[in-house]
Amino acid sequence: MWAKVLFTNLGLPLEWLSGSLACVQSALAEALPQAEAVAAAACIQSGLNALETASVDVPPFIKPDQPLGTLAMRYHGAVLGGDRHGASRAILEAVESGTPIKDIYLWVFQQSQSELGRLWELNRISVAQEHYATAVTQMVMSQLYAYVFTAKRIGRTLVAACVGEELHELGVRMVADFFEMEGWDTHYLGAATPTASIVGQVRERGADLLLLSATMSYRVGAVAEIVSALRTDEQTRTTKVLVGGYPFNLAPELWRRVGADGYAPDAGAALEVGGQLMAA
């Protein structure tokens, strides 16, 4: 359980966490209609039960025996050590030697970002270190665009954005790059994009597919709001919507509840699902 790991490594009493959940459980029992209160209580009780047995061991995301494991370790060590030039050099040398860019995205950049999250959760790096490392990855990705924007165009258009006030935008940027490498014309809007702006861009670009990312559970409502806005606009109602992010990974059927057309856990899967949606 993520919260238990965080509390443990911050040196905070677990009683604070279980007590907070119990208070929320009591408050919802008073505030919600009976059926909703019962469902919420069951969900919170499940969390309280799991809290007792959940492990605080979080295995590393980067291992030497995984694909591009040595490169990933070299790159990750460079970004954590504040050596952005060394990080860039490692990636550019790999690309020049023939390593596929998609593999670098999946097995180096994605794994490095996941490992940063693990180290922060374990209280081994600061927010500043995580931000610096993320900024380095964004810089190195931009250095690869001479290779990314070379595919023959296929006549498909993608708009990609983070919903609401969502600031975790690197993941959706990677996915947009995957589509670009497959010949799509991509329009990456970045972090914290307002609903009206997203719908407006879908309409203006005549997008075939809208990619939405939410990494925090309280952003899911914003995803549903955008999908609803698309469906009520005559010019965008047929645009397919593909969603991703941590809440959708936890509940694989959640995408249906927000009205999306599909869900993918990573860039490779997003490309596959997007292709299926277009074929359908």
C-alpha positions as CSV (number, residue, x, y, z in Angstrom):
1,M,0.0,0.0,0.0
2,W,1.5,3.3,-1.2
3,A,0.4,5.3,1.8
4,K,1.8,2.8,4.3
5,V,5.2,2.8,2.6
6,L,5.2,6.6,2.6
7,F,4.3,6.9,6.2
8,T,6.8,4.3,7.3
9,N,9.7,6.0,5.5
10,L,8.7,9.4,6.7
11,G,8.8,8.1,10.2
12,L,5.1,8.9,10.8
13,P,2.9,6.7,13.1
14,L,0.7,4.3,11.1
15,E,-2.0,5.1,13.6
16,W,-2.3,8.5,12.0
17,L,-3.2,6.9,8.7
18,S,-5.6,4.3,10.1
19,G,-7.2,6.9,12.3
20,S,-7.7,9.3,9.4
21,L,-9.3,6.6,7.4
22,A,-11.6,5.7,10.3
23,C,-12.6,9.4,10.6
24,V,-13.4,9.5,6.9
25,Q,-15.5,6.4,7.2
26,S,-17.5,7.9,10.0
27,A,-18.0,11.2,8.2
28,L,-19.2,9.6,5.0
29,A,-21.7,7.5,7.0
30,E,-23.3,10.7,8.1
31,A,-23.0,12.6,4.8
32,L,-24.0,10.1,2.2
33,P,-27.2,8.3,1.5
34,Q,-27.3,4.8,3.0
35,A,-26.4,2.8,-0.1
36,E,-23.5,5.0,-0.9
37,A,-22.4,5.1,2.7
38,V,-22.3,1.3,2.9
39,A,-20.3,1.0,-0.3
40,A,-17.8,3.7,0.9
41,A,-17.5,2.0,4.3
42,A,-16.7,-1.3,2.7
43,C,-14.1,0.2,0.5
44,I,-12.4,2.0,3.5
45,Q,-12.6,-1.1,5.7
46,S,-10.9,-3.1,2.9
47,G,-8.1,-0.5,3.0
48,L,-7.9,-0.7,6.8
49,N,-7.6,-4.5,6.7
50,A,-4.9,-4.4,4.0
51,L,-3.0,-1.8,6.0
52,E,-2.2,-4.4,8.6
53,T,-0.6,-6.9,6.2
54,A,0.7,-4.7,3.4
55,S,4.4,-5.0,2.8
56,V,6.6,-1.8,2.9
57,D,9.1,-3.4,0.6
58,V,9.1,-1.8,-2.9
59,P,11.3,-3.6,-5.4
60,P,13.4,-1.4,-7.8
61,F,12.1,-0.8,-11.3
62,I,15.5,-0.9,-12.9
63,K,17.4,-4.2,-13.0
64,P,20.5,-5.1,-14.9
65,D,18.9,-8.2,-16.5
66,Q,15.9,-6.4,-18.0
67,P,15.9,-5.1,-21.6
68,L,18.4,-2.1,-21.8
69,G,19.1,-2.7,-18.1
70,T,22.7,-1.5,-18.3
71,L,21.8,1.6,-20.2
72,A,18.9,2.4,-17.8
73,M,21.2,2.1,-14.8
74,R,23.8,4.3,-16.5
75,Y,21.2,6.9,-17.4
76,H,19.4,6.9,-14.1
77,G,22.7,7.2,-12.2
78,A,23.6,10.2,-14.3
79,V,20.3,12.1,-13.7
80,L,20.4,11.4,-10.0
81,G,24.0,12.5,-9.9
82,G,23.2,15.8,-11.6
83,D,25.1,14.9,-14.7
84,R,22.7,15.9,-17.5
85,H,25.4,15.9,-20.1
86,G,26.4,12.3,-19.2
87,A,22.7,11.3,-19.3
88,S,22.3,12.9,-22.7
89,R,25.5,11.3,-24.0
90,A,24.4,7.8,-22.9
91,I,21.2,8.0,-24.8
92,L,22.5,9.6,-28.0
93,E,25.3,7.0,-28.1
94,A,22.7,4.3,-27.8
95,V,20.6,5.7,-30.6
96,E,23.6,6.2,-32.9
97,S,24.5,2.5,-32.3
98,G,21.1,1.4,-33.4
99,T,19.0,1.1,-30.3
100,P,15.3,1.8,-31.2
101,I,13.9,5.0,-29.7
102,K,10.7,3.2,-28.6
103,D,12.8,0.8,-26.5
104,I,14.6,3.7,-24.9
105,Y,11.3,5.3,-24.0
106,L,9.9,2.1,-22.5
107,W,13.0,0.6,-20.9
108,V,15.0,3.7,-19.9
109,F,12.9,6.8,-19.6
110,Q,9.7,5.1,-18.3
111,Q,11.7,2.8,-15.9
112,S,13.8,5.8,-14.7
113,Q,10.6,7.8,-13.9
114,S,9.1,4.9,-12.0
115,E,12.3,4.5,-10.0
116,L,12.3,8.2,-9.1
117,G,8.8,7.7,-7.7
118,R,9.9,4.7,-5.7
119,L,12.9,6.6,-4.3
120,W,10.7,9.5,-3.3
121,E,8.2,7.2,-1.7
122,L,11.1,5.6,0.3
123,N,12.2,9.1,1.3
124,R,15.6,8.7,-0.4
125,I,15.4,11.6,-2.8
126,S,13.8,15.1,-2.4
127,V,11.1,16.7,-4.6
128,A,13.8,18.9,-6.0
129,Q,15.9,15.9,-7.1
130,E,12.8,14.3,-8.7
131,H,12.0,17.5,-10.6
132,Y,15.6,17.9,-11.8
133,A,15.7,14.3,-13.1
134,T,12.4,14.7,-14.8
135,A,13.6,17.9,-16.5
136,V,16.7,16.1,-17.7
137,T,14.5,13.4,-19.3
138,Q,12.4,16.1,-21.0
139,M,15.6,17.7,-22.3
140,V,16.9,14.4,-23.7
141,M,13.6,13.5,-25.3
142,S,13.7,16.8,-27.1
143,Q,17.2,15.9,-28.4
144,L,15.7,12.8,-30.0
145,Y,13.0,14.7,-32.0
146,A,15.2,14.7,-35.1
147,Y,14.6,11.0,-35.1
148,V,11.0,11.0,-33.9
149,F,9.6,13.3,-36.6
150,T,10.7,11.3,-39.6
151,A,7.9,8.7,-40.1
152,K,5.7,8.9,-43.2
153,R,2.4,10.5,-42.4
154,I,-0.7,8.3,-42.3
155,G,-3.4,10.9,-42.3
156,R,-4.4,10.5,-38.6
157,T,-4.4,13.3,-36.0
158,L,-4.0,13.0,-32.2
159,V,-4.5,15.6,-29.5
160,A,-2.9,14.7,-26.1
161,A,-3.3,16.6,-22.8
162,C,-3.3,16.4,-19.0
163,V,-6.7,17.1,-17.5
164,G,-7.7,19.8,-15.0
165,E,-4.7,21.0,-12.9
166,E,-2.7,17.8,-13.6
167,L,1.0,18.6,-13.7
168,H,2.4,15.1,-14.3
169,E,2.8,15.4,-18.1
170,L,5.8,13.4,-19.0
171,G,4.0,10.1,-19.5
172,V,1.4,11.5,-21.9
173,R,4.2,13.2,-23.8
174,M,5.9,9.9,-24.3
175,V,2.7,8.4,-25.6
176,A,2.2,11.2,-28.0
177,D,5.7,10.7,-29.3
178,F,4.9,7.0,-29.9
179,F,2.0,8.0,-32.1
180,E,4.3,10.6,-33.9
181,M,6.8,7.8,-34.6
182,E,4.0,5.9,-36.3
183,G,3.1,8.7,-38.6
184,W,0.3,10.4,-36.7
185,D,0.1,14.2,-36.7
186,T,0.3,14.9,-32.9
187,H,-0.7,18.0,-31.0
188,Y,0.6,17.7,-27.5
189,L,-1.0,20.3,-25.2
190,G,0.9,19.6,-22.0
191,A,0.0,19.9,-18.4
192,A,-3.1,21.5,-16.7
193,T,-5.1,22.1,-19.9
194,P,-8.6,23.5,-19.4
195,T,-11.6,21.5,-20.7
196,A,-12.7,24.2,-23.1
197,S,-9.2,24.4,-24.6
198,I,-9.0,20.6,-25.1
199,V,-12.3,20.5,-26.8
200,G,-11.4,23.5,-28.9
201,Q,-8.2,21.9,-30.1
202,V,-10.0,18.6,-30.9
203,R,-12.4,20.6,-33.0
204,E,-9.9,22.8,-34.6
205,R,-7.5,20.0,-35.5
206,G,-10.2,17.6,-36.6
207,A,-8.6,15.0,-34.3
208,D,-9.3,11.3,-34.8
209,L,-8.2,10.5,-31.3
210,L,-7.9,12.4,-28.0
211,L,-5.5,11.1,-25.4
212,L,-6.1,12.1,-21.8
213,S,-3.9,11.5,-18.8
214,A,-4.7,11.7,-15.1
215,T,-2.3,10.5,-12.4
216,M,-4.3,11.5,-9.4
217,S,-7.7,9.9,-8.5
218,Y,-9.4,13.2,-7.9
219,R,-8.7,14.2,-11.6
220,V,-11.0,11.4,-12.9
221,G,-14.0,13.6,-12.7
222,A,-12.3,16.1,-15.0
223,V,-11.7,13.3,-17.5
224,A,-15.5,12.5,-17.5
225,E,-16.3,16.2,-17.9
226,I,-14.1,16.4,-21.0
227,V,-15.6,13.3,-22.5
228,S,-19.1,14.6,-21.9
229,A,-18.2,18.0,-23.5
230,L,-16.9,16.2,-26.6
231,R,-20.0,14.1,-26.9
232,T,-22.3,17.1,-26.8
233,D,-20.4,19.0,-29.5
234,E,-21.5,18.1,-33.0
235,Q,-18.0,18.5,-34.4
236,T,-16.2,16.4,-31.8
237,R,-18.8,13.8,-30.8
238,T,-17.3,11.0,-33.0
239,T,-13.7,11.6,-31.8
240,K,-12.4,8.5,-30.0
241,V,-11.0,9.0,-26.5
242,L,-8.2,7.0,-25.0
243,V,-7.3,7.5,-21.3
244,G,-4.4,6.5,-19.1
245,G,-2.8,7.1,-15.7
246,Y,-2.5,5.7,-12.2
247,P,-6.3,5.7,-11.3
248,F,-7.0,3.7,-14.5
249,N,-4.2,1.3,-13.8
250,L,-5.7,0.6,-10.4
251,A,-9.2,0.1,-11.8
252,P,-8.9,-1.3,-15.3
253,E,-12.7,-0.8,-16.0
254,L,-12.8,2.8,-14.8
255,W,-12.3,4.1,-18.4
256,R,-15.8,2.8,-19.2
257,R,-17.4,4.8,-16.4
258,V,-15.9,8.1,-17.6
259,G,-17.2,7.4,-21.1
260,A,-13.9,6.8,-22.8
261,D,-13.4,4.5,-25.8
262,G,-10.4,2.7,-24.4
263,Y,-7.6,2.6,-21.9
264,A,-3.9,1.8,-22.0
265,P,-1.3,1.3,-19.2
266,D,1.7,2.4,-21.2
267,A,2.8,3.9,-24.5
268,G,3.1,0.7,-26.4
269,A,-0.3,-0.4,-25.4
270,A,-1.8,3.0,-26.2
271,L,-0.5,2.7,-29.8
272,E,-2.1,-0.7,-30.1
273,V,-5.4,0.3,-28.6
274,G,-5.4,3.5,-30.7
275,G,-4.9,1.5,-33.8
276,Q,-7.8,-0.8,-32.9
277,L,-10.1,2.2,-32.3
278,M,-9.3,3.6,-35.7
279,A,-9.8,0.2,-37.4
280,A,-13.2,-0.1,-35.7
